[in-house]
Amino acid sequence: MQRIALRVNNRLTGRKETAREHEGQALAEYALILMFIALVCIAALAFLGIPIKGFYTSMKGSF
């Protein structure tokens, strides 16, 4: 579907872009999204790390 849209766009604008250029761009965007998710996870663990450790310690003591 993306290739068809790219061909139509190329016909209308007269540009000669390939699907590979867009695939490389998508790969970079996915890498940025994964980096953002990793940073959010690290921040969440840093913020909640001590309360979670206390919860597991109390659960361990109850058994």
PEPE-V646875 format. One record per backbone hydrogen bond with DSSP energy under -0.5 kcal/mol. CO is the residue of the C=O (numbers start at 1). NH is the residue of the N-H. If there is no record, write none. Layout:
[[CO:NH] [CO:NH]]
//
This chain:
[[1:5] [2:6] [3:7] [4:8] [5:9] [6:10] [7:11] [8:12] [9:13] [10:14] [18:22] [19:23] [20:24] [21:25] [22:26] [23:27] [24:28] [25:29] [26:30] [27:31] [28:32] [29:33] [30:34] [31:35] [32:36] [33:37] [34:38] [35:39] [36:40] [37:41] [38:42] [39:43] [40:44] [41:45] [42:46] [43:47] [44:48] [45:49] [48:52] [49:53] [50:54] [51:55] [52:56] [53:57] [54:58] [55:59] [56:60] [57:61] [58:62] [59:63] [60:63]]
//
